[in-house]
Amino acid sequence: MNPASETPPPAKIKFTGYQKFVVGMLAFLQFTIILDFMILSPLGAIVMPALAIGPQQFSLVVSVYAFAAGASGLLAAGFADRFDRKKLLLFFYVGFLLGTAMCGLAQSFPVLLFARVVTGIFGGVIGSIVMAITTDLFPLEMRGRVMGVLQTAFAASQILGLPAGLYFSTLWDWHAPFVVIVVIGAAVGVVIALYMRPVDAHLRLTQERGPLSHLVATVTEPKHLLAFCAIALLSTGGYMIMPFGSAFTVNNLGIDLAHLPTIYLVTGIATIFIGPMIGRASDRFGKFPVFLFGTLVSIALVLFYTHMGPTPLVGVMVVNVILFVGIFSRMIPAQALMSAIPDITKRGSFSAINASLAQVSGGVAAVLAGSLVVQGADGHLEHFERIGYVVASASLITLFLMYRISRAVPERTKS
């Protein structure tokens, strides 16, 4: 019998009610995590003068989160498959909320820097736990759609979070958005604690004896190495461009600070539809073809965007929307493809190491971006186009790596 005939086509695999609840809760949780990271980018134009810091110091505030997250992810990798994933998720989420609360109380650059370290230690691991839970609960044929829904958290943070955060920061000060994140995040954590079922099927299977042995076995697994290399490059674009997005938009593109919420709102509304559409396309047409499309679009738009000068508001919004089409078309299929690589007993550690590499490489990228860009006395960012060249080069290398991964994944279509 042909095995393919036993597997329903992706379009016929339906979500159960509980699966919908899990995806919704994880997406809402991701919303708070992403918003906490992203809010610093649009607040950059406010935080830098408020704390009397320059681009290099601000890039350090962004990158220190990544370095802390990378270190904690690596340390957590040995233990990631030895606990109920729900309990692990709640533990790190509580720590993340405490770190965010510290950001809301910070009154100086050193305190803010320390708060971002604490937030990174806990928040940086959460994405890997979410990925492991998603892989445990959903077959590969559904994961494109799941990743697409989870990516709507990114869009929701733009539609609801960033405009609201900018509004509160201008109404009061830049601390207000962090306080709001803590309040919303606490409510999400309570719902997950009360209604989400344990995710512990992996605990019933044989694992390595100790955490260190488990970590070493995951790191040295040959089939994992391509994914580790790919994820190290995949996050380069976001970490290099986003920290200076608001400063570039205001000082180089000539957009008034008051119009920043409008840009994020319009881009978010567009991407909240784009994410699920790309997820369905990944399941229907294949993960790698969609990733290839996203790479080509991303390279073209990044090179165009980083060379832009004064531009009307409508033009900036159009470029931002198309740029995020490319970004989502890379991230969603890439996450779905990589989720098929590890065995169930190594999903937690694999995801933790992947997240650690992404954060560390992203931190390096943020520091590199800070060294490439110079801010003039009038606020204008010089040499911003250099970032575009680095991002485009990294994207081409990642494309080759993802092609290699896609050749190996079809043989592993069972969860």
Buried (B, 14 or more C-beta within 10 A) or exposed (E): EEEEEEBEEBEEBEBEEEBEBBBBBBBBBBBBBBBBBBBBBBBBBBBBEBBEBEBEBBBBBBBBBBBBBBBBBBBBBBBBBBBBBBEBBBBBBBBBBBBBBBBBEBEEBEBBBBBBBBBBBBBBBBBBBBBBBBBBBBBBBBBBBBBBBBBBBBBBBBBBBBBBBBEBBBEEEBBBBBBBBBEBBBEBBEBBBEEBEEBEEBBEEEBBEEBEEBBEBBBEBEBBEBBBBBBBBBBBBBBBBBBBBBBBBBBBBBBEBEBBBBBBBBBBBBBBEBBBBBBBBBBEEBBBBBBBBBBBBBBBBBBEBBEBEEBEBEEBBBBBBBBBBBBBBBBBBBBBBBBBBBBBBBBBBBBBBBBBBBBBBBBBBBBBBBEBBBBEEEEBBEEBBBBBEBBBEBBEBBBEBBBEBBEBBEEEEEB
